């Protein structure tokens, strides 16, 4: 994630301060999903949530970052979805807008994407469709992203996620419709 420091330090310093731990769960603590920045209402799904809170300081700015991760999985229909929300509370630190493909590649480093097709805004999210092999199965997948809480020259909150199904991509879209995230 790139953080923009409003007039006090370089973006390089900021990138070192905050890195999206989307694919890392070492520093994450399990939480009750009702305290997450996400909500999901669907029968027959398993939903797990985790959170990481970190202090951040750069120049005269200090505050905290909060990362929430929600993982949704289902057997009927067979699918999974992981969404990551990042929120910055430091007064002069901001996330610069970056495209979905760039953020996706950095957040989900373990996914070998094929046939990436950016489809624009769908259901309030910047969206793309792609294929990947997940757990040895060819899968149809969807990536989503949304920035909220615009401030000065950037944003205070970003949500990025992906979902896949070996059966049909429509199962992922059905799950996204049941997801409530900041900005809804």
matplotlib code that plots the C-alpha trace (Angstrom):
import matplotlib.pyplot as plt

x = [0.0, 1.3, 0.7, 1.1, 2.5, 1.1, 4.1, 6.4, 8.1, 8.5, 6.2, 9.1, 9.1, 5.4, 5.5, 7.9, 5.6, 2.5, 2.4, -0.9, -0.8, -3.6, -1.8, -0.1, -2.0, 1.0, 0.0, -3.7, -6.0, -9.3, -12.3, -16.0, -17.2, -19.8, -16.9, -15.4, -15.8, -17.6, -20.9, -22.1, -25.6, -25.8, -27.1, -24.8, -21.5, -18.6, -17.4, -14.1, -12.7, -9.3, -7.9, -4.5, -3.9, -0.6, 0.8, 2.3, 4.5, 6.1, 7.5, 5.0, 2.1, 1.2, -1.8, -2.9, -3.8, -6.5, -6.7, -9.8, -9.9, -13.1, -13.0, -16.2, -16.5, -19.3, -19.7, -23.1, -22.3, -18.6, -16.8, -14.6, -14.1, -11.5, -11.9, -9.4, -10.2, -7.4, -8.2, -5.7, -6.4, -3.1, -4.0, -1.6, -1.2, -3.2, -3.5, -3.0, -5.5, -4.1, -5.8, -7.3, -4.8, -1.8, -3.3, -4.5, -1.1, 0.5, -2.2, -2.7, 0.9, 0.1, -2.5, -1.3, -3.8, -4.8, -7.2, -7.5, -10.5, -11.2, -14.9, -15.2, -17.8, -20.1, -22.2, -20.3, -16.9, -14.1, -14.2, -12.3, -12.8, -10.0, -9.2, -6.8, -6.0, -7.1, -6.3, -5.6, -8.9, -9.4, -11.6, -13.5, -12.7, -13.7, -11.5, -13.1, -11.8, -13.3, -11.7, -13.7, -13.1, -11.5, -9.1, -6.9, -4.9, -5.8, -8.1, -8.3, -9.9, -9.6, -11.3, -9.9, -11.0, -11.2, -13.5, -13.4, -15.5, -14.6, -18.2, -19.3, -18.3, -22.0, -21.6, -19.0, -21.2, -24.1, -21.7, -20.6, -24.2, -24.5, -21.4, -21.7, -18.5, -17.6, -19.1, -22.4]
y = [0.0, 3.4, 6.1, 9.7, 12.0, 15.4, 17.6, 16.0, 12.9, 10.8, 8.1, 5.7, 6.2, 5.7, 2.5, 1.0, 2.2, 0.4, -2.7, -4.5, -7.8, -9.3, -12.5, -12.7, -13.7, -13.9, -10.6, -11.1, -11.9, -13.7, -11.4, -11.7, -10.7, -8.3, -6.1, -6.2, -3.4, -6.0, -7.8, -10.9, -12.3, -15.7, -19.1, -22.1, -20.2, -20.3, -16.8, -16.0, -12.6, -11.3, -8.0, -6.3, -2.9, -1.2, 2.2, 4.3, 7.4, 9.5, 12.9, 14.8, 12.5, 9.5, 7.3, 3.8, 1.4, -1.2, -4.2, -6.4, -9.6, -11.6, -15.0, -16.5, -20.1, -22.3, -25.9, -25.6, -23.7, -24.4, -21.0, -18.8, -15.1, -13.1, -9.3, -7.0, -3.6, -1.1, 2.0, 4.8, 7.1, 9.2, 12.8, 13.4, 9.9, 8.9, 6.0, 7.1, 5.7, 2.8, 0.5, -2.8, -4.9, -3.3, -3.6, -7.1, -8.2, -6.8, -8.1, -11.6, -12.6, -16.3, -16.2, -16.9, -14.9, -15.8, -14.1, -10.8, -8.8, -5.4, -4.8, -1.5, -0.7, -3.5, -3.4, -0.4, -2.0, -1.6, -5.2, -7.7, -11.3, -13.8, -17.5, -19.2, -22.7, -22.8, -25.9, -27.8, -26.9, -24.5, -21.7, -18.7, -15.7, -12.1, -9.3, -6.2, -2.9, 0.2, 3.4, 5.5, 8.3, 10.7, 13.2, 15.8, 14.1, 10.5, 8.1, 6.9, 3.5, 0.9, -2.5, -5.2, -8.7, -11.8, -14.8, -17.9, -20.9, -24.1, -24.3, -20.9, -17.3, -16.4, -18.0, -15.4, -12.5, -13.9, -13.8, -10.2, -9.1, -10.4, -8.6, -5.2, -3.2, 0.5, 2.7, 0.7]
z = [0.0, -0.8, 1.9, 1.1, 3.8, 3.4, 2.9, 5.6, 4.3, 1.2, 0.0, 0.3, 4.1, 4.2, 2.2, 4.7, 7.6, 6.4, 4.3, 3.6, 5.5, 3.4, 2.7, 6.1, 9.1, 11.6, 13.3, 13.0, 16.0, 15.6, 16.4, 16.5, 13.1, 14.6, 15.6, 12.1, 9.5, 7.3, 7.7, 5.8, 5.8, 4.2, 5.2, 4.8, 4.9, 7.3, 8.2, 10.0, 10.9, 12.0, 13.0, 13.3, 14.9, 14.5, 15.5, 12.8, 13.1, 10.3, 10.8, 12.9, 12.1, 14.2, 14.6, 14.0, 11.2, 11.5, 9.1, 9.2, 7.2, 6.6, 5.0, 3.7, 2.5, 1.4, 0.3, -1.4, -3.5, -3.4, -3.1, -1.0, -0.6, 1.3, 1.9, 3.5, 5.0, 5.8, 7.8, 8.7, 11.7, 11.5, 10.7, 7.8, 6.4, 3.4, 0.9, -2.7, -5.2, -7.1, -9.6, -8.7, -10.6, -8.8, -5.4, -6.0, -7.1, -3.9, -1.6, -2.9, -3.8, -3.8, -6.6, -10.2, -12.2, -15.7, -18.1, -16.0, -17.3, -15.6, -15.9, -14.1, -11.4, -10.5, -7.4, -6.0, -6.4, -8.9, -10.3, -12.4, -13.4, -13.8, -13.6, -11.3, -10.0, -6.4, -4.3, -7.6, -9.1, -12.1, -10.7, -11.9, -9.7, -9.0, -7.5, -5.9, -4.5, -3.0, -1.5, 1.0, 3.4, 1.0, 2.8, 1.3, -1.5, -0.7, 1.2, 4.8, 4.0, 1.4, 0.9, -1.4, -1.9, -4.1, -4.4, -6.4, -7.3, -9.2, -10.2, -11.5, -11.0, -10.3, -6.8, -6.0, -7.2, -5.1, -2.0, -2.9, -2.9, 0.7, 1.9, 3.6, 3.6, 4.4, 1.8, 1.4]

ax = plt.figure().add_subplot(projection="3d")
ax.plot(x, y, z, "-o")
ax.set_aspect("equal")
plt.show()
